[in-house]
């Protein structure tokens, strides 16, 4: 067994696999059991009581994490003319306004984390669906990444602050990052509360039965720690 395997088993010993931890206890334990040398990402995994095969049971939404994700977010904006100038002044890392920029992405360039577009650019951006879609980078009005020029400063600011999109997968699970292991427990807890609030708001209106069935938190390569789903849903978002 390698060094990594030993470290994982040692971390696992600290976790009671049968217990449902309170959100605060679980996040403190995530910090304690992260054994990677780099600053790992803390993720929340949720099992939902929905059937994603039905269009009316799709769960998707956006959350702006109060403490961000602990990394620099590179924002690309598709905009032309006056909107391109607004995007540049609002702090966009890249602005694409012509076919040359579109071609660059068609050739495989995707060194950015969030893509935002103005509505008039969407016919051109639509040609990039095969490249941007699978990477979760396609601008989308429902996700708040297709915006009018006057809304660009807010959209760019939110993206840089730690705006995270979430979407239920085929197995009715959500996997969402909420920060880094180096964050304090309070910072992680506030980000967790913001996520839970957004997920609750995204509940399908016609859903019967329990919605959030299982909640687990973990750090990159660390053991999963079960969180009491009732306590997780009771978290208050601080003003």
ABEGO torsion letter per residue (X at the ends): XBAAAAAAAAAAAABBAABBBBAAAAAAAAAAABABABBBBBBBBBBBABBAABAAABBBBBBBBAAEAGBBBBBBBBBBEAAAAAAAAAGBABBBABAAAAAAAAAGBABBABBBBBAAAAAAAAAAAAAAAAAGABBBAAAGABBBAAAAAAAAAAAAAGBBBBBBBAAGBBBBBAEBAABBAAAAAAAAAAAAAAAAAABBAABBEBABABBBBBBBGBBBBBBBAAAAAABBBBX
